[in-house]
Amino acid sequence: MYRIADAWRLYTTALFLLLAGLLLAQTGLTTTLAAAATTAAVLLLCSALALAAAARPVPPGRIRTAIRDRERRTAFLPQRDPDAAGRPRPRAPGRALPAAA
């Protein structure tokens, strides 16, 4: 497997060759820039996927620790009792008001 610097060197060389070929074919600057942007996006996506594939997986112990830490930070909030002493009773819905003419 090659290093990231080698991959970027290969990608930039391919991009410059594509740009040179499009400019020599006289396809127009707009077409050349659109093709270069598309190629750069695809190459960036490929390198991101290569980096993701080469990343080490997270050990299961760390996942358990993260879940346990989140559990400890979560607060338990009891439900309020609407019939508790000192709480006003909710108002019942009234009849509809006549619409303004």
N, C-alpha and C positions, 0 to 999 in steps of 0.2 A: 504494500500500500504506500502511496506516495504522500509527501508532506503537503500541507496547505499552501505553502509558498510555491511549490511546483505546480499545483493545480491552478493557482491564480495566474502564474506566468503563462500557462497553457491557455487559459481563458482569455487573457488580454491579447495574446498573440492571435488567437482565432478571431477576436473582435476586430483587431486592426487589419487583418487580412480580409475580412468581410467588408470593412469600410473601404479599403483600397480597391477591392474588386468592384464594389458598387459605384465608386466615384470614377473609376476608369471606364466603366460601361456607360457612363453619362446618363444615369437613370434620374438624376435630379437630386438636389440637396434634401428635399423633404422626404423622399423615399429612402434615401440613405440614412437619414437620422431616425426615421421610424424603424427601419430594419435594425439599426444599431441598438436602439432602445429595447426592442423586443428581444434581440439576442442577449443583451446584457441582463435583462430580467430573467430569461431562461437560465443563463449561466449562474446567476446569483441564486436562483432557486435550487439548481443542481448542487451548488456548493453548500447551501444550507442543509439540504437533505443528506449530503455526505458527512457533514459535521454531526448531524443528529444521529446518523447510523454509527458514528465512531464514539459517541458519548457513552460513558459508563453508566450502567443502571444504578438507581438509588437503592441502597441496601434496605431490606425489609425492616430491620431494626429502626432505622431512621423514620420510616413511614409510621410505624407504631408509636414512636416517640412524638411525632408531630400530631397524631390523632389524640394522644393522651394530653399533650399540652393544650390543644384546642378545647378538649373536654374540661380542663381545669379553668380555662378562661371564660367558659360559657356560664352565664349567671342564670339561676333559676328564679323566674319571676312568677309568683303565685297569681292566679286569676283573682280579679276583684269580685267581691260579693255585692251584687246590686241591692240586696236587701239588708245590708249591714246598717247598724245604727248610725244616724247622722247623715246618711246619704239621701239626697232628694230623689223622689220617685220620678222616673222618666215620664215626660208628657205623652199623652195619647195623641194620635194624629186627629186633627180637627177636620171640619168639613172644608171643602175647597172654597177659596175666595172667588167671587165673581170676577171674570176677566175684564180688564179695562177696555172700554169701547173706543 
